Amino acid sequence: MLRVTVHVDTHNDFIPLSTELIRNTVITNERGQIIYKTYTPFRLIGRTTTICKIKPNLNRFDVLGEIEWHKFASSKFRSGGMEVETKVFIPKRGLWGRTRVFIGPDRRPYRWDLKSRGVVLSRDDGFRMEVARFHRATLGIRGRNVAHMMDTVIMTFIYVEKLRRDKEEASRRATAS
């Protein structure tokens, strides 16, 4: 089985994914305990990814949120009884839409930059301090100081990495034709 790793370096945390299929994976902590899982039932139209989070000491999962995927309209995030279109919560920035920005739960601005080999999360301020990075060569995310917003990092990572892969696939198809 392929292991995809997500490193979130709050204190050198190591968080692997069970597969690189990010919409259908299990995310564990460095001790191998499942902390999140994602699943996306197959449908021809209207797929929704559900992100679940373990309830510590209860050995059960609660739904953290959902991403309702749309091709021609804005996708939607649902969490905590709220629903917001991605064009509002994590809008595109830049000419090619390879940057997505959002306000974190700490009320700081953040940005995901969609690069050719992965995605990079940084503070969207004058210093642009990198806080997390996913790189395909290492199949993992490395980061720092994000434990306070891990749920947001996981949800937005799933969203932007799927977008990056969709763009990569579209570019590959265009080159092949």
Secondary structure, 3 states (H helix, E strand, C coil): CCCEEEEEECCCEEEEECCCCCCCEEEECCCCCEEEEEECCCCCCCCEEEEEEEECCCCEEEEEEEEECCCCCCCEEEECCEEEEHHHHCCEECCCCCEEEEECCCCCEEEEEEECCEEEEEECCCCCCEEEEEECCCCEEEEECCHHHHHHHHHHHHHHHHHHHHHHHHHHHHHHC
